[in-house]
């Protein structure tokens, strides 16, 4: 569903510099406060308090780090312990509303750098009321043990994602089966405990470690589902709940991926229509259908001869998929498209792949956690014939990403752990929650927000009308940001509609999206498949 980060180094240069300076300081294990008789974490042994140490950066001069030990298996609190890496920006106001935990999604996204971003993006008077807490969920990043199932899984050029013949399908099946087998061989001891419910129980342990009666939570993308599961387990522990770009909890996870395929195709068409508006710049034609034809002609040509020996059809999809998350990348993608299709120059396309599509070394961890969580959270078809039939049917309507997305998730057809049953997050015991959703979001289609709103009694939905970005709060839309700030201050949530930000304009080839720009900085932290 919400693919974790195959983070691109160029996009994240300034952000990864921040993250590299965040070294988690060791701390003693801590106790979770009583959480209710149904929760195994309620029987956790008494523990000491967290020990925070400075891990400041130039951008986040008050950032602190700590670590927290939690049970690998919350049903056995005295058993093996694992470690979560934490960050904090302390509140500065005279009164505190307690901790605000933040999560960037994935599953598999690291949340340590997000704490500094959220604390700095909120108005000072709002941030001053909260201890903003970032954390790497179990298995992720600096938390220990960290998963990394197989190296080289995304090494270019991969087989064409669209299996037009038996040999191509077999090559892709061999890849994903090998990944699942490698994960089982390397991490058999922890895979049964890498799932959303276990991560939610970790949040409850963290609440206890923080000494807070209640916590607030701000989650993007997959983080909306993690927050909803925590709220289901511990509704009385929730102070504020902000869910941005909302997962459909009724489709976890196979059905959600099929819905995502359709939405990504529509968003890709929106990009191609934008390119057609600027024919004077890109010279690809004024008819969106003709521009689309040119894009698929490029894809066909790359099947025969990958650009730079790296960018074949699968890598091309990887490169243009980020445009479905954030339209700030559209000018750069259009330039690469035009250079290849019009000027017959493949170099900008290779550069765009290196920036947006290529896998950086740390991405093996994010993808490993992504598959571990999604494959464990709920049942996936084990019969490949069902996958094949569903994908071809969806591909006929949405050819842009259907098969690419299928292979991304296909290890779940061969996963070595048995699936759990996804919890029903329906909840009438929460304080009002605030949901935010763009109408044309590709990664979490709009219907998911409507479903979550119905399940969370008393919640409110703020809609970005005409927006297509994924992750919309604290990224430059003043209307949305005001709604979030008011809610975090007062706890009052009401339905509202905000206009989308203007679409980007073409830029020169030498200009990159500024890393400090709200949208670019946030989407660097959330990731493209996160």
LONUKE-845579 format. One record per atom (N, C-alpha, C): residue in three letters; x, z, y. Coordinates in steps of 0.05 Angstrom, whole numbers, plus 5000, padded with zeros to 4 digits. Last residue first. Example, Ala and Ser with C-alpha at 12.3 -4.5 7.8 and 13.67 -1.06 7.14 Angstrom:
Ser525751424955;Ser527351434979;Ser525851575001;Ala526451564886;Ala524651564910;Ala526451564934;
This chain:
Unk512750195124;Unk512550475125;Unk510450545143;Unk515449715128;Unk513849755104;Unk513550055102;Unk517749805177;Unk516049575174;Unk514349605149;Unk518250445212;Unk519050245193;Unk516950025191;Unk517850865247;Unk515850835226;Unk516650635205;Unk522350775279;Unk522151025264;Unk520051005241;Unk521150285302;Unk523650325287;Unk523550565270;Unk516550395327;Unk516350235303;Unk518950235288;Unk518450715370;Unk516650835350;Unk516650665325;Unk521650335397;Unk522850585387;Unk521050705365;Unk517949925410;Unk520149865392;Unk521350125380;Unk514250215443;Unk513450085419;Unk515650035400;Unk517850415485;Unk516150585469;Unk515350465442;Unk524650215488;Unk521850155494;Unk520050305475;Unk529750275471;Unk528550505485;Unk525650455491;Unk531249795450;Unk530850015431;Unk529550255444;Unk528149215474;Unk529749445481;Unk529149675461;Unk528748645435;Unk526848845443;Unk528449095450;Unk533848215463;Unk532648365441;Unk530548555453;Unk535647585488;Unk534447845494;Unk533247965469;Unk537447095476;Unk539447305478;Unk538247585483;Unk533146755479;Unk534246815453;Unk536247045453;Unk528147005524;Unk530446835518;Unk531646935492;Unk521247075504;Unk523647175516;Unk525946975510;Unk514147015515;Unk516646925504;Unk519047035519;Unk510447635519;Unk511147375530;Unk513747285516;Unk505648015479;Unk508247965492;Unk508447685503;Unk499048225500;Unk500848095481;Unk503548035495;Unk497348855529;Unk497648565531;Unk499548455509;Unk494049355489;Unk496149275508;Unk496348965508;Unk486949425482;Unk489549375472;Unk491549305494;Unk482649935510;Unk483549655508;Unk486349645497;Unk479350435471;Unk481450365490;Unk482150075488;Unk473850845460;Unk475050575456;Unk477050535479;Unk471951435423;Unk472651295448;Unk473751015440;Unk469252065402;Unk469651775398;Unk470251635424;Unk472852665414;Unk470552505417;Unk471252215412;Unk475153315406;Unk475553045398;Unk472852895401;Unk478853875428;Unk476353725429;Unk476753435424;Unk483554135432;Unk482354125406;Unk479653975405;Unk486654155479;Unk484054295478;Unk482854315450;Unk491653905469;Unk491454125488;Unk488954295483;Unk490753505434;Unk492753705427;Unk492553945445;Unk486953205465;Unk486253335440;Unk488153555432;Unk490053035508;Unk487753205513;Unk486953355488;Unk493752715480;Unk494652945495;Unk492353135501;Unk490452305459;Unk492052485441;Unk492852735456;Unk488452075505;Unk486652195486;Unk488052385467;Unk493151885529;Unk491552095543;Unk489552225523;Unk494551495493;Unk496251725496;Unk494851955510;Unk490551105500;Unk490751245475;Unk492351505478;Unk491750955554;Unk489151055546;Unk489251215521;Unk497050765551;Unk496451005567;Unk493751125559;Unk500950555503;Unk498150515511;Unk497250765525;Unk506050685486;Unk505750545511;Unk502950495520;Unk506150985440;Unk507850735441;Unk507150565465;Unk502851405428;Unk505551465438;Unk507351225437;Unk499251065376;Unk499451285396;Unk502451325403;Unk499850675337;Unk499050595365;Unk499250815385;Unk500950375282;Unk502250595296;Unk501950555326;Unk501049705285;Unk500749925265;Unk502350165275;Unk497449255326;Unk499849395318;Unk499149625300;Unk493048995346;Unk493848925319;Unk496249075310;Unk487049085386;Unk489849145380;Unk490549075351;Unk481749035396;Unk483448795398;Unk486348845392;Unk481349695416;Unk479849445412;Unk481649205417;Unk482950235385;Unk484350055403;Unk483149775399;Unk478750795381;Unk479250515372;Unk480750365394;Unk478351425356;Unk479151275380;Unk480050995371;Unk473751825325;Unk475451585322;Unk475851455349;Unk473252495302;Unk472752295322;Unk474752065318;Unk470052935254;Unk472352795265;Unk471452585285;Unk465853185228;Unk466453265256;Unk468853125268;Unk468653115164;Unk466353195180;Unk467253285208;Unk471652615137;Unk472552855152;Unk470252935172;Unk469152165117;Unk469852385098;Unk470652635113;Unk468551835160;Unk466151925146;Unk466752155128;Unk473851735172;Unk472151875192;Unk469651985179;Unk475451445128;Unk476551705132;Unk474851865152;Unk472450965137;Unk472051125112;Unk473051415116;Unk474550795185;Unk471650855183;Unk471151025159;Unk479750705169;Unk479250905189;Unk476250985189;Unk479050275134;Unk480050535124;Unk479550755143;Unk477449845165;Unk475449975148;Unk476450245137;Unk482249655188;Unk480349815203;Unk478349965186;Unk488049685145;Unk485749555157;Unk483649745168;Unk494249805152;Unk491949985145;Unk489449865159;Unk497049335164;Unk498049515143;Unk495849715134;Unk494249075206;Unk494548945180;Unk495249145158;Unk489449205256;Unk491749305241;Unk491849175214;Unk485449075290;Unk486648855275;Unk489148945261;Unk483749545316;Unk481749385302;Unk483049175283;Unk487550135309;Unk487249865321;Unk485449705304;Unk485850815313;Unk486050575296;Unk485750325313;Unk485951515303;Unk486551295320;Unk487051045304;Unk482552135299;Unk483451895285;Unk483851675306;Unk482652815300;Unk482652585317;Unk483952355302;Unk478053315275;Unk480453165273;Unk480252915291;Unk475253965285;Unk475153675291;Unk477853545289;Unk476954395229;Unk476354345257;Unk476254055263;Unk473954315163;Unk476154285182;Unk475154315211;Unk470254295123;Unk471254565131;Unk473454555152;Unk468753845097;Unk466853945118;Unk467854215130;Unk471653295069;Unk472253565080;Unk470253635102;Unk474352865021;Unk471952945036;Unk472153235044;Unk478452704989;Unk479252845013;Unk476752915030;Unk479352744922;Unk477352674942;Unk477852834967;Unk485752574895;Unk483752764903;Unk481752644923;Unk487252134842;Unk487352184871;Unk485152374879;Unk490152354783;Unk487652264795;Unk487652334825;Unk496552084762;Unk494652304768;Unk492052184778;Unk499651704709;Unk498551734736;Unk496751984738;Unk505751844675;Unk502851804674;Unk501751854702;Unk511951494685;Unk510351744686;Unk507351674686;Unk514450984686;Unk514751164663;Unk513251424664;Unk510950374702;Unk512150634711;Unk512250824688;Unk509349854702;Unk511249934681;Unk512350224685;Unk506249774746;Unk505249674720;Unk506849774697;Unk509549934787;Unk507450114778;Unk506150024752;Unk512649504801;Unk513849704783;Unk511749904772;Unk509349214839;Unk509049164810;Unk510549354792;Unk509849244893;Unk508449464880;Unk508449444849;Unk512648784905;Unk513549034917;Unk512349274902;Unk509548394882;Unk512048464869;Unk513248724880;Unk505148414918;Unk504748474890;Unk507348554877;Unk507448244966;Unk506448514964;Unk506048604935;Unk508347714951;Unk510547884960;Unk509848174957;Unk503147544942;Unk504947564919;Unk507447734926;Unk500947594996;Unk499647714972;Unk501647744949;Unk502547405045;Unk503947635034;Unk502947725007;Unk499946885055;Unk502346965069;Unk503847185054;Unk495146715031;Unk497646645018;Unk500146765031;Unk489246885022;Unk491247015039;Unk494046955027;Unk485946634986;Unk484846695013;Unk487046775032;Unk489146574943;Unk487646334951;Unk486446384979;Unk490947084935;Unk492746894946;Unk491246644956;Unk486647314907;Unk487147394934;Unk488947194949;Unk487147044858;Unk484647034873;Unk485047104902;Unk492347184844;Unk491746904849;Unk489146874865;Unk491647744838;Unk493447634859;Unk492847344864;Unk488047794796;Unk487347904822;Unk489047784844;Unk490847554754;Unk488247444762;Unk487547544791;Unk495447874751;Unk495647594756;Unk493047474766;Unk493248384740;Unk494848334764;Unk494848034771;Unk491148264689;Unk489348344711;Unk490748304738;Unk495648144659;Unk493647934663;Unk491748014686;Unk498348614654;Unk499248434675;Unk497248204679;Unk495549224647;Unk495348954637;Unk496148754658;Unk495349684677;Unk497749644659;Unk497749364646;Unk493449824743;Unk492949664719;Unk495549644703;Unk494450504761;Unk494850224766;Unk494250074741;Unk491951134784;Unk492350944762;Unk492650654773;Unk495951534830;Unk493451434819;Unk494051214799;Unk501051744841;Unk498651844855;Unk496051774841;Unk505251464817;Unk504351724805;Unk501651814816;Unk506051024848;Unk505550984819;Unk504551234806;Unk506951264898;Unk504651094894;Unk503951054864;Unk511751564888;Unk509251684898;Unk506851514891;Unk515451174869;Unk514951424854;Unk512351554862;Unk515450784910;Unk514450724884;Unk513750974868;Unk517651114952;Unk515150964955;Unk513950904927;Unk522551264932;Unk520451474936;Unk517651334939;Unk524950764931;Unk524750914907;Unk522551134909;Unk524850614985;Unk523350464965;Unk522950614939;Unk528451015006;Unk525650985015;Unk523950844995;Unk533250904977;Unk531851164975;Unk528951134983;Unk534550394994;Unk534050444966;Unk532650704961;Unk535850425047;Unk533150355040;Unk532550385011;Unk541150515058;Unk539450755055;Unk536650685046;Unk543249985064;Unk543850145041;Unk541950385036;Unk538049525085;Unk540449675090;Unk540849875068;Unk535648885072;Unk535549165064;Unk538149305071;Unk533048435120;Unk535148515101;Unk534948815096;Unk529148335159;Unk528448315131;Unk530448435112;Unk530948375213;Unk528248465205;Unk527748495175;Unk536348205216;Unk535248415234;Unk532648535223;Unk537147825178;Unk538948055178;Unk537748285195;Unk533047465194;Unk532947605168;Unk534747855168;Unk535247305242;Unk532747455242;Unk532347595216;Unk539847035224;Unk540147275241;Unk537547445241;Unk537246625197;Unk538946815182;Unk539347065197;Unk535046375241;Unk533246485220;Unk534846685203;Unk539446215271;Unk537646425282;Unk535746535261;Unk541545825232;Unk543046065239;Unk541146285252;Unk539145335222;Unk538345565206;Unk539545825215;Unk536644835260;Unk538845025261;Unk537945275245;Unk532944455274;Unk534344435248;Unk536844605247;Unk529644495317;Unk532444435322;Unk534144395297;Unk524744595289;Unk524944395309;Unk527844305313;Unk525444985249;Unk523444765245;Unk523844535264;Unk529545335268;Unk529645215241;Unk527944965240;Unk527745475319;Unk530545375315;Unk530745225288;Unk522645665309;Unk522945415324;Unk525745305320;Unk523846145281;Unk522145935270;Unk522645665283;Unk526746425320;Unk528046355295;Unk526546125281;Unk522846475360;Unk525246335366;Unk526646245340;Unk519046785333;Unk518346515341;Unk520846355347;Unk521747265328;Unk521047115304;Unk520346825311;Unk522147415382;Unk524547375366;Unk524047215341;Unk516647465397;Unk518447265409;Unk520947205393;Unk514647875359;Unk513747595358;Unk515747405372;Unk515748405364;Unk517748245350;Unk517047945350;Unk511248625386;Unk513648615403;Unk515848455390;Unk507448695349;Unk507648435361;Unk509948415381;Unk508148985288;Unk508649035316;Unk509148765330;Unk506548855236;Unk506549135244;Unk506649165275;Unk507248315232;Unk504648425226;Unk504348715234;Unk512648265240;Unk510848175261;Unk507948255256;Unk514748405190;Unk514748605212;Unk513048525235;Unk514247895161;Unk512348115156;Unk512448335178;Unk518547565168;Unk516247535186;Unk514147755183;Unk522147735129;Unk523047705156;Unk520647705175;Unk519447705080;Unk520547965089;Unk521147955119;Unk518647155079;Unk516347335082;Unk517247605091;Unk524047005072;Unk522546915095;Unk520147085100;Unk525047215022;Unk526447335045;Unk525147245072;Unk521946874991;Unk521347154991;Unk522647295016;Unk524346355003;Unk521546415010;Unk520946715011;Unk531046535025;Unk529146375010;Unk526346445018;Unk536546655054;Unk533746665062;Unk532146455047;Unk541846575035;Unk540446835034;Unk537446825037;Unk544546125046;Unk544746225018;Unk543246485014;Unk543045965096;Unk545446135093;Unk545846245066;Unk536745875070;Unk538345875094;Unk540646065091;Unk535845565006;Unk535745805023;Unk537645795046;Unk532945014988;Unk535545074999;Unk535445325017;Unk527945024965;Unk529844834955;Unk532744904964;Unk525445414994;Unk525445444965;Unk527645254953;Unk525745225045;Unk527545445038;Unk527545495007;Unk521644855045;Unk524444765048;Unk526444975039;Unk517145195043;Unk517745005021;Unk520644915021;Unk517645455093;Unk517745605068;Unk518445425044;Unk516845025127;Unk519345165127;Unk519745325101;Unk511544925114;Unk513544715108;Unk516344835108;Unk509245385135;Unk509345355105;Unk511145125097;Unk510045255189;Unk511245505177;Unk511345475147;Unk507144795196;Unk510044785200;Unk511345035187;Unk501944995188;Unk503044795170;Unk506044775171;Unk501645315233;Unk501545435207;Unk502745245186;Unk501644915272;Unk503845105272;Unk503945245244;Unk496744675260;Unk499244525257;Unk501644705256;Unk493245095272;Unk493344995244;Unk495944835240;Unk494045165327;Unk494945365308;Unk495045275280;Unk496444665368;Unk494344725348;Unk495344935329;Unk500844545397;Unk498844705410;Unk496544785391;Unk507744555373;Unk505044445375;Unk503044645387;Unk512644745377;Unk511644725350;Unk508744625350;Unk515644885422;Unk515444605415;Unk514544575386;Unk516645365449;Unk517445345421;Unk517245065409;Unk515245285503;Unk517645435496;Unk518545365468;Unk510644995503;Unk512744915522;Unk515345045515;Unk507345275469;Unk508645025459;Unk510844935477;Unk504745775467;Unk507245735482;Unk508845495471;Unk500445785433;Unk499945815462;Unk502445755479;Unk502845775384;Unk501645535393;Unk500945545423;Unk504246315379;Unk506446105381;Unk505245855393;Unk499146515372;Unk500646595395;Unk502946395400;Unk497946315322;Unk496346225345;Unk497746295371;Unk501746595292;Unk502046305294;Unk500346195317;Unk499547125298;Unk502247055308;Unk502546755312;Unk494747045271;Unk494747115300;Unk497447065312;Unk496646955220;Unk495246735234;Unk495046795264;Unk498347475210;Unk500347255211;Unk499147015225;Unk493447735208;Unk495347795229;Unk497447585232;Unk491247515162;Unk489847475188;Unk491747525211;Unk494947705125;Unk494647415128;Unk493247355155;Unk494048245128;Unk496648135137;Unk496447835141;Unk488848285107;Unk489348355135;Unk492048245145;Unk489648135054;Unk487847985071;Unk488448035100;Unk493148545037;Unk493948265036;Unk492248095054;Unk490049015042;Unk492348965060;Unk493248675060;Unk486748974998;Unk485648955025;Unk487748895046;Unk490649054959;Unk489148794960;Unk487848754987;Unk492149574970;Unk494049364973;Unk492749094974;Unk487549864958;Unk488449864986;Unk490449634990;Unk487349814903;Unk485349674919;Unk486249654948;Unk491850144889;Unk491649864881;Unk489749704899;Unk491550684900;Unk493050514919;Unk492650214913;Unk486350844943;Unk489050924935;Unk489550864906;Unk481550764967;Unk482850544954;Unk485550594944;Unk479451184996;Unk477951094973;Unk479250874957;Unk482351255041;Unk482851445019;Unk481351354994;Unk485650805078;Unk483050835065;Unk483351015041;Unk489851065129;Unk489550965102;Unk486651005093;Unk490150915198;Unk489151085176;Unk488850945150;Unk493051035250;Unk493250805232;Unk492650905203;Unk493851725255;Unk494151465269;Unk494751245249;Unk491052335261;Unk491652125241;Unk491551855254;Unk491853005275;Unk491852735288;Unk492752535266;Unk489253615277;Unk489853405258;Unk489553135271;Unk490454315289;Unk489854045299;Unk490653845278;Unk490154725248;Unk489554775276;Unk488654515290;Unk488954905182;Unk489354685201;Unk488354765229;Unk487855265144;Unk490455285155;Unk490955075176;Unk483055175121;Unk483155395139;Unk485855425152;Unk484054755084;Unk482654695109;Unk482854925130;Unk487954595041;Unk488154835058;Unk486654795085;Unk486754135013;Unk487654364999;Unk487454625015;Unk485253795055;Unk483353845033;Unk484154095018;Unk489853785085;Unk487453905097;Unk485353965076;Unk493153495050;Unk493753775057;Unk491253915068;Unk490353005051;Unk490553155026;Unk491253445032;Unk491052865105;Unk488352905095;Unk488353065068;Unk496652795106;Unk495353005122;Unk492553065113;Unk497252365071;Unk498552625065;Unk497252845081;Unk494451985101;Unk493452065075;Unk494652335067;Unk497651935145;Unk494852015149;Unk493652115123;Unk502551755125;Unk502352035134;Unk499552125140;Unk501751215119;Unk501451395096;Unk501251685103;Unk500451245188;Unk500451075165;Unk499951245140;Unk502751865217;Unk502251575219;Unk502051455191;Unk500452515235;Unk501552325215;Unk500752035222;Unk501053135255;Unk500852875267;Unk502152675248;Unk498353785254;Unk499553565239;Unk498953305253;Unk498954495261;Unk497854235270;Unk499554025256;Unk497555085223;Unk499354875233;Unk497754645244;Unk496555795223;Unk495555525221;Unk497655335232;Unk499956225220;Unk497356255207;Unk496155975203;Unk506856165207;Unk504556085223;Unk501956125207;Unk512056215187;Unk510556455195;Unk508156395212;Unk514755805166;Unk514755815195;Unk513256065205;Unk513655885112;Unk516355925122;Unk516555955152;Unk508255725111;Unk509056005107;Unk511756065116;Unk509055175121;Unk507455335139;Unk508155635136;Unk512055045076;Unk513255035102;Unk511755195122;Unk508055095037;Unk510355265036;Unk511855275062;Unk504854675055;Unk503754945056;Unk506055155054;Unk508254245045;Unk507454305073;Unk506354585075;Unk508354264990;Unk510754325005;Unk510154395034;Unk503154084980;Unk503754364974;Unk506454454987;Unk504053554994;Unk502153715010;Unk502654015005;Unk507453394953;Unk508453394981;Unk506653564999;Unk503853434911;Unk506153604911;Unk507353624939;Unk500253024926;Unk499353304925;Unk501653494925;Unk503552564924;Unk502552654950;Unk501552944948;Unk509652624885;Unk506952524889;Unk505852664915;Unk513952774841;Unk514052624866;Unk511352494870;Unk513952984791;Unk513353164814;Unk513653034841;Unk515752644753;Unk513052754750;Unk512152924773;Unk521252544771;Unk519052354776;Unk516252464772;Unk525152914754;Unk523652964779;Unk521252784783;Unk527452754706;Unk526853034710;Unk525153094735;Unk528452214710;Unk526352304692;Unk525552594697;Unk531851894740;Unk530452114753;Unk528152214736;Unk534351484711;Unk535951644730;Unk534551894740;Unk530351264679;Unk532951354667;Unk534451544685;Unk526351124715;Unk525851324693;Unk528351434681;Unk529050754745;Unk528050994758;Unk527551204737;Unk529950354707;Unk532250484719;Unk531350754732;Unk524650194697;Unk526250314675;Unk528650464686;Unk523349984747;Unk521850204736;Unk523450344714;Unk527049554750;Unk527049764770;Unk525650014759;Unk525549244707;Unk528249364707;Unk528349594727;Unk520649064724;Unk520749234701;Unk523449384699;Unk522148754767;Unk520548994773;Unk520549184748;Unk525248344742;Unk526248504764;Unk524748764766;Unk521748114705;Unk524248254695;Unk525348434717;Unk517947894739;Unk517248114722;Unk519648264711;Unk521147494763;Unk520147714779;Unk519247954762;Unk522047174718;Unk524347284733;Unk523447524750;Unk516847034704;Unk518347194685;Unk520747324700;Unk515346714747;Unk513946964742;Unk515547144724;Unk519046304740;Unk519146464765;Unk517646724760;Unk517346094690;Unk520046204693;Unk520246384718;Unk512145904700;Unk512646134682;Unk515346264686;Unk510945754769;Unk511545674741;Unk512145934726;Unk509745984816;Unk508445724811;Unk509045634782;Unk509246554840;Unk510146464814;Unk508746204806;Unk511846714901;Unk509446584890;Unk510246454863;Unk516946894912;Unk514947094906;Unk512446964894;Unk522646604882;Unk520346564899;Unk518146764892;Unk527847084869;Unk526046874860;Unk523746844880;Unk532247234925;Unk530647314902;Unk529047064892;Unk538847124945;Unk536047044948;Unk534547114922;Unk538947844963;Unk538047564966;Unk539847374950;Unk536948434932;Unk539248264938;Unk538247974941;Unk533548854922;Unk532648654941;Unk534948454949;Unk536349164885;Unk533749064878;Unk532748844897;Unk541349394893;Unk541149104891;Unk538448994884;Unk540649984854;Unk541849844876;Unk541449544871;Unk535450434838;Unk536950194831;Unk538150064855;Unk533450944856;Unk533050854829;Unk534950624821;Unk534351494886;Unk535451234890;Unk535551094863;Unk531952104916;Unk531751884896;Unk533151634905;Unk535252704926;Unk534252464938;Unk534152244917;Unk533553384909;Unk535053134904;Unk533752904918;Unk533753454980;Unk535253434955;Unk533553534932;Unk533353095042;Unk532253285023;Unk533653244996;Unk535152675071;Unk536952905068;Unk535853125051;Unk531152205040;Unk533252245060;Unk535152475053;Unk526352494994;Unk526952305017;Unk529452395032;Unk524652854957;Unk525852614947;Unk526952434969;Unk519553124998;Unk521153144973;Unk522052864964;Unk520252905067;Unk518852995043;Unk520552995018;Unk523753145120;Unk524052945099;Unk522453045075;Unk520653315181;Unk521553385155;Unk521853135138;Unk519753625246;Unk520153385229;Unk521153475202;Unk515753965290;Unk517353995265;Unk517353725250;Unk515354245351;Unk514953995337;Unk516853995314;Unk511954765374;Unk514454725360;Unk514054465344;Unk508154665435;Unk508554635406;Unk511454655398;Unk507654655489;Unk505854835475;Unk506454845445;Unk510754255510;Unk511654535515;Unk510054735499;Unk507853795502;Unk510053855483;Unk510954145486;Unk504653845548;Unk503453855521;Unk505653925501;Unk508053795591;Unk506354035590;Unk504954065563;Unk510453305581;Unk512053555579;Unk510253795577;Unk506952845539;Unk507352965565;Unk508753235563;Unk510752585483;Unk508452735494;Unk509052815522;Unk515952405474;Unk513852205482;Unk511352345492;Unk518952835457;Unk519652705483;Unk517552515492;Unk516552975410;Unk516753175430;Unk517453055457;Unk517052495381;Unk514352585389;Unk514552785412;Unk522752465376;Unk521252255389;Unk518552355399;Unk524052925347;Unk525052885374;Unk523452675390;Unk521152815299;Unk520653055315;Unk521553025344;Unk523352365276;Unk520852335290;Unk520152585307;Unk527852485248;Unk528252375275;Unk525652365291;Unk525452665200;Unk527152845216;Unk527452745245;Unk522352375165;Unk521052475189;Unk522852645207;Unk523151785128;Unk524452035137;Unk523152125163;Unk518551515081;Unk519651515108;Unk520851795115;Unk515951535033;Unk518751485032;Unk520151485060;Unk509651195033;Unk511351425028;Unk514251345025;Unk510251185100;Unk511751085077;Unk509751025054;Unk510251655153;Unk508951485134;Unk510851415111;Unk512252025190;Unk512151745197;Unk510951555177;Unk509752645212;Unk510552485189;Unk510252195196;Unk510253305239;Unk509953025243;Unk511052875219;Unk507253925256;Unk508753765237;Unk508153475241;Unk507454375303;Unk506254115301;Unk508053955282;Unk506455085305;Unk507954845296;Unk506254595296;Unk503355375365;Unk504455385338;Unk505855125331;Unk502055385417;Unk499855325398;Unk500855305370;Unk504755885460;Unk505155675440;Unk502555635424;Unk506556015528;Unk504756055505;Unk505055825486;Unk510455845562;Unk510156135559;Unk508256195535;Unk514055275532;Unk512055405550;Unk511855695544;Unk517255045496;Unk518555155519;Unk516655295538;Unk518154985425;Unk516454985448;Unk517955115472;Unk523754635394;Unk522154865400;Unk520354835424;Unk523954145349;Unk524354165378;Unk522554405386;Unk527054115285;Unk525154245303;Unk525954205332;Unk527553885217;Unk528453895245;Unk526254025262;Unk529553955148;Unk527653995170;Unk529053965197;Unk529453795080;Unk531053795105;Unk529053785128;Unk528154165022;Unk527153995042;Unk528754015068;Unk530354224955;Unk530854284983;Unk529554075001;Unk527754554896;Unk528854324910;Unk529054394939;Unk528454974838;Unk527854944867;Unk529154684877;Unk525455134776;Unk527454974791;Unk526554944820;Unk521055694778;Unk522755504764;Unk524655364783;Unk517456014801;Unk520056144795;Unk521955954782;Unk512855704804;Unk514255764829;Unk516955894825;Unk509955264774;Unk512055434764;Unk513855524787;Unk506754944801;Unk505455104781;Unk507455304768;Unk510154644832;Unk508854864845;Unk507255034825;Unk516254444814;Unk513554444803;Unk512154694815;Unk520254544850;Unk519854274841;Unk517054244830;Unk518955004903;Unk518954944874;Unk518754644869;Unk523554964959;Unk520854974948;Unk520954914918;Unk527655145013;Unk527455104984;Unk524555144975;Unk529454825072;Unk527455005059;Unk527454945029;Unk533654805130;Unk532754705104;Unk531054925091;Unk534454575198;Unk534354785177;Unk533754655151;Unk536054435266;Unk535854355238;Unk535654605220;Unk533854235332;Unk534954425314;Unk534454335285;Unk534553955397;Unk533853925369;Unk535354125352;Unk535353915451;Unk534454185440;Unk533854165411;Unk536753405465;Unk538753615469;Unk537853885459;Unk536152815446;Unk534553045440;Unk536253295441;Unk540052455463;Unk537252405470;Unk535552645466;Unk544852695444;Unk544452635473;Unk541552585481;Unk542853215398;Unk543752945404;Unk543452895434;Unk543953815360;Unk543053665384;Unk544153385384;Unk542954215323;Unk543953955314;Unk543153755336;Unk543254915314;Unk543254685333;Unk544354435319;Unk539255205263;Unk541855175276;Unk541654925294;Unk534855685235;Unk535255435250;Unk537955435263;Unk532755935177;Unk534955965195;Unk535455695209;Unk526556235155;Unk528255995161;Unk530456065180;Unk526656855119;Unk525756675141;Unk527656445143;Unk525756955047;Unk526757025074;Unk525856815094;Unk520157085003;Unk522656955011;Unk523357035039;Unk516557234943;Unk517257294972;Unk519957184978;Unk514156694901;Unk515456944906;Unk516156984936;Unk507556404899;Unk510456384905;Unk511656654910;Unk502256354889;Unk503756554873;Unk506756544878;Unk500455944920;Unk499656214928;Unk501156424912;Unk501755474896;Unk503655584916;Unk502955864925;Unk497355344865;Unk499655484852;Unk501555594872;Unk490955444890;Unk493555324896;Unk495755474882;Unk486355704883;Unk486655454868;Unk489355334872;Unk486356164916;Unk486856194887;Unk487255934872;Unk490156094976;Unk487656064962;Unk488156064932;Unk494856175000;Unk493555925006;Unk490955894992;Unk499156645031;Unk497056595012;Unk495356355020;Unk505156325057;Unk502956525059;Unk500756455039;Unk511256215024;Unk508756095034;Unk506656325035;Unk517756425040;Unk515156465027;Unk512956315040;Unk524156105031;Unk522156255045;Unk519456255031;Unk531256085020;Unk528556015014;Unk526556195027;Unk535956025075;Unk534956155051;Unk532156065045;Unk539255405093;Unk537655635099;Unk536755765073;Unk544054955121;Unk542855095098;Unk541455345107;Unk542254445167;Unk543654695162;Unk542354835138;Unk542853755167;Unk541053985161;Unk542754225153;Unk544753385221;Unk545753505196;Unk544153755189;Unk544052855257;Unk542253075249;Unk543253175222;Unk546852425270;Unk547852675280;Unk546252915271;Unk543952005250;Unk546452065237;Unk547552335246;Unk539551955284;Unk539152075258;Unk541752155245;Unk541951705328;Unk540851975330;Unk540652105303;Unk543351225303;Unk545451395315;Unk544451675319;Unk538351035291;Unk539951125269;Unk542351285279;Unk536750895343;Unk535351105329;Unk537051215307;Unk540150475358;Unk540150725374;Unk538850955359;Unk538850125313;Unk541550205320;Unk541650465336;Unk534549905288;Unk534650185290;Unk537350295300;Unk535049355288;Unk532849475303;Unk533249765308;Unk539649305256;Unk539749225284;Unk537449345300;Unk538049495204;Unk540049635220;Unk539949565249;Unk531649615180;Unk533549405189;Unk535449525210;Unk529149915122;Unk529849935151;Unk532049735158;Unk524449865089;Unk526849715084;Unk528149695112;Unk520450425082;Unk522150275099;Unk524350125084;Unk514750315041;Unk516550475056;Unk518650305069;Unk508350025049;Unk511050005039;Unk512850185055;Unk502650235033;Unk504250245058;Unk507150255050;Unk501750004976;Unk500050005000;Unk501850005025;
